[in-house]
Amino acid sequence: MIGKWAGALGFLGVLLFVSGVILGGQSIPGYDHAAQLISESYAMGTPLGETLRFYVYIPSGICLFLFAVLAILKLPKHPGTTIGLGVVGV
């Protein structure tokens, strides 16, 4: 059961993050994904700034954190696994 939750949360976290990057870039005329930072798409005063911050990027971070915690609990105990997922979860 933990594995299913971990997988679902990991998928949801990535889906939210990628959709936020795409929506944020489309909401600003002239935004260039290769030249500008992601944080510019959800800065104060941008068209979707608050929406992206509170409904996309923060939930995405929470999902990825929970994925890392659950994956550490589910996967075989190994220092590399714990360190790698710890980096993802931070």
C-alpha positions in Angstrom: 0.0 0.0 0.0 2.8 2.4 0.8 4.3 1.8 -2.6 1.1 2.7 -4.4 0.8 5.9 -2.4 4.5 6.8 -3.0 4.1 6.2 -6.8 0.8 8.3 -7.0 2.3 11.1 -5.0 5.5 11.2 -7.0 3.5 11.2 -10.3 1.2 13.9 -9.0 4.1 16.1 -7.8 5.8 15.9 -11.1 2.6 16.5 -13.0 1.8 19.6 -11.0 5.3 21.0 -11.3 5.5 20.5 -15.1 2.0 21.9 -15.6 3.0 24.9 -13.5 6.0 25.5 -15.6 4.0 25.4 -18.8 1.1 27.5 -17.5 3.4 30.1 -15.9 5.4 30.4 -19.1 2.2 30.8 -21.2 0.7 33.4 -19.0 3.6 35.9 -19.5 4.0 37.3 -23.0 7.6 36.9 -24.2 8.6 34.4 -21.5 11.5 32.2 -22.5 11.9 28.9 -20.6 15.5 28.7 -21.7 16.5 32.2 -20.6 14.3 33.0 -17.6 13.9 31.4 -14.2 10.8 29.5 -13.2 10.4 31.8 -10.2 9.8 34.7 -12.6 6.5 33.0 -13.7 5.0 33.1 -10.2 6.5 36.3 -9.0 4.3 39.0 -7.3 2.4 40.9 -9.9 2.4 38.2 -12.6 -1.0 37.1 -14.0 -1.1 33.7 -12.4 1.5 34.3 -9.6 -0.6 33.6 -6.6 -2.5 30.7 -8.2 0.7 29.0 -9.3 2.4 29.5 -5.9 -0.5 28.3 -3.7 -2.2 25.7 -5.9 0.6 24.3 -8.0 4.2 24.7 -6.7 3.5 24.3 -3.0 1.3 21.2 -3.4 3.9 19.9 -5.9 6.6 20.2 -3.3 4.5 18.6 -0.6 3.7 15.6 -2.9 7.4 15.2 -3.8 8.4 15.4 -0.1 5.8 12.7 0.8 6.9 10.6 -2.1 10.5 10.6 -0.9 9.5 9.8 2.7 7.2 6.9 1.6 9.8 5.6 -0.8 12.4 5.5 1.9 10.1 3.5 4.0 9.2 1.1 1.2 12.5 0.5 -0.6 15.3 -1.8 0.7 17.4 0.0 3.3 20.6 1.2 1.6 22.6 4.5 2.3 22.5 5.4 -1.4 18.7 5.1 -1.5 18.2 7.1 1.6 20.6 9.9 0.5 19.2 10.1 -3.0 15.6 10.3 -1.8 16.6 12.7 0.9 17.9 15.0 -1.7 14.6 14.7 -3.7 12.6 15.3 -0.6 14.4 18.5 0.4 
